């Protein structure tokens, strides 16, 4: 998910039109606007390389589109 805002140990993240809040405590590194994070159960657990994140989002979009066709 892409970081839209950071407030202390919380980030507002978004992907595919969905916004959520994620705790940053478990990440252990600073987060900036525009970073991509792997979020699980409300916790950011890993920062992603922007290119890898974009490719993953593209692949997920492809999977969703293929599921809509069947």
N, C-alpha and C positions, 0 to 999 in steps of 0.2 A: 504494500500500500504506500502511497505517496504522502509525505508529511505536508499538511496544509497549515498547521500552527503548532507552536511549542509553548507550553506554559509550565515551567518548573519540571517536574518529573512526569508530565502528561503531554501527549501529542494528539492532535486531531489528524487523522489519516483518512485517505479516500482512495477508492478504486472502483471502477465500474458504476459510478453514480452512488456508491454507498459510502457514508461517512461514519467513522467510529472513533472512539477514544482508546488510546493505548498507553499503558504505563511504560516508562522508560528505564525503571530501576534495574531490570535484569540485563539490559543491553551493555552497560558499563562503558559507554563511549558517548561523546557529545552527538547531538542530532540537530540538523539544520533544516530549514524550509526547503522542500524539493527533494530531500533524501527519500530513498525507497527502503521500506522496512518489511521484514517478514514478521507478521503479527499472529500470535496464537493465544486464544483465550484471554484477550485483552492485554497481553504483554508483548512488547517489541522484543524479539529474540535474536534478530540479526539484521544488520544493515546490508543492503544488496548493491552491487555494482549497477549503475543506471542502465547500461546496455543490457545486462542480464535481466534486469527487472522489466525493461521494455519488451524483450523477447519473450519472457514468461507471460506477460499480459497479452501479447499477440497470440501466443499459442492457446491460452485460455479462451480468448475470443473465438478462435477457430473451432475449438472443441464445443463451445456453446452453440455456435452457428450450425455445426454438424448435427448436434442433438436436436435442434429445432427442425431440421430437414427430415428427420426420421420419425 
